[in-house]
């Protein structure tokens, strides 16, 4: 995506490198203090954080693309949340691989782009793995139908359950960029959009050019996000686009948009969730009743 912060690991400018290293230091400090104080899982916000997960999920970044310089941010989670999302991470990787490689698949050939080829071969390897193939194929089976263009068996990408993976990525970004605030206690509702066309002028002007883009792994993953901070009266809000295998070009690869609006943060007597419904319609995921955070601000008093 030209001009929005993507680069390969070995092609970072000096300024980008400094900014990335500063983010790494902040992450390590936050992780140490979190573990020292025995703070909870940042996904559910309730159980002990006795495990860790990665940003982005490693299954979306094939091992053959990693180098000694490749670094993943980790975030503290409970074992239950980590284990319960692993199957959906796999399904997300299948959706991603099929989407970005659909031209090659329809032409019955392997992708020519090295990154896309690595992702394609990883998916094939997962489905052929002697220990896991039967279980993984069983996971996929409910979502296999017939391609209307060719009549051949095809995965229905629109029905694959990927919201758990998307929301945990957004939660980890929120946690990192608020210095340790957890999204879940705000009881957010979620709006999730798949196959976002990132080349639309309005999307570029109002999101890509106005959002934070410090989190990126070469041409393979970049996140653009705006985060609401409790100190500003908008705790629990994140607008986050996730872009995979774009080749640094808008409109390429696969992009998702995830928006979390808190039902427990109010502005002028209305929750940000209610206000968001008037803008974006019915949510993909309704707020869950858990946690105890309640940030309220009355703009008349500001």
WOBEL-V503078 format. One record per pair of residues at least 6 apart in sequence whose ideal C-beta (glycine too) atoms are under 6 Angstrom apart, sorted by the first residue. I is the first residue (numbers start at 1). J is the second residue. D is the distance in whole Angstrom. If there is no record, write none. Layout:
BEGIN
((I	J	D) (I	J	D))
END
This chain:
BEGIN
((1	246	6) (1	248	5) (1	250	5) (4	208	5) (4	213	5) (5	213	4) (5	216	6) (6	216	5) (6	222	5) (6	248	5) (8	218	4) (9	69	5) (9	218	6) (23	214	5) (27	73	5) (30	180	6) (34	76	5) (40	46	6) (40	49	6) (41	47	5) (41	49	5) (41	77	5) (41	78	4) (41	81	6) (42	75	6) (42	76	6) (42	171	6) (42	175	5) (42	182	5) (43	77	5) (43	81	4) (43	168	5) (43	171	6) (44	81	5) (45	182	5) (45	184	4) (45	185	5) (45	291	5) (47	78	4) (48	78	6) (49	76	4) (49	77	6) (49	78	6) (50	79	6) (51	77	5) (51	79	5) (51	82	5) (52	74	5) (53	75	6) (53	77	5) (53	82	5) (54	72	4) (54	74	6) (55	73	4) (55	172	5) (56	221	5) (57	89	5) (59	89	5) (59	93	5) (60	93	6) (62	118	4) (62	119	6) (62	122	4) (64	118	5) (65	118	5) (75	172	4) (85	164	5) (85	168	6) (87	139	6) (88	161	6) (88	164	5) (88	165	5) (89	165	5) (91	160	5) (92	162	4) (92	165	4) (94	123	6) (95	157	5) (95	160	5) (96	244	6) (96	254	6) (97	119	5) (97	120	6) (97	123	4) (98	155	6) (99	254	5) (100	116	6) (100	245	5) (100	253	6) (100	254	6) (101	111	5) (101	116	5) (101	120	5) (104	111	4) (110	117	6) (111	117	5) (111	120	5) (115	220	6) (115	245	6) (126	136	6) (127	133	6) (127	136	6) (143	155	5) (143	156	5) (143	159	5) (143	160	5) (144	153	6) (144	155	6) (145	156	5) (147	154	4) (163	192	6) (166	192	6) (166	256	6) (166	258	5) (170	238	6) (170	240	5) (170	258	5) (171	183	5) (173	225	6) (174	183	5) (174	227	6) (174	238	5) (177	227	5) (178	229	6) (183	236	6) (183	260	6) (184	291	6) (185	291	3) (185	292	6) (185	293	4) (186	236	3) (186	262	4) (186	264	5) (186	265	6) (186	293	5) (187	263	5) (187	264	5) (187	287	4) (187	288	6) (188	236	6) (188	260	4) (188	261	6) (188	262	5) (189	261	6) (189	273	5) (189	283	4) (189	286	6) (189	287	5) (190	260	6) (190	283	6) (190	284	5) (190	285	4) (191	259	4) (191	280	5) (191	283	5) (191	284	6) (192	258	5) (192	284	4) (193	257	4) (194	256	6) (196	255	4) (196	257	5) (198	250	5) (198	251	6) (198	255	5) (199	250	4) (199	251	3) (208	224	6) (211	224	4) (211	225	6) (211	226	5) (212	225	5) (213	224	5) (215	223	5) (216	222	4) (219	247	5) (219	248	6) (220	245	6) (221	244	6) (222	243	5) (223	242	5) (224	241	5) (225	240	4) (226	239	5) (227	238	5) (228	234	3) (228	235	6) (228	237	3) (230	295	5) (233	297	3) (235	265	5) (235	295	4) (236	262	3) (236	265	5) (237	261	6) (237	272	6) (238	260	5) (239	259	5) (240	258	5) (241	257	5) (242	256	5) (243	255	5) (244	253	5) (244	254	5) (245	253	4) (246	252	5) (246	253	4) (261	272	5) (261	273	5) (261	276	4) (262	272	5) (263	271	5) (263	273	4) (263	287	4) (264	293	6) (264	294	5) (265	272	5) (265	295	5) (266	296	5) (267	297	6) (268	299	5))
END
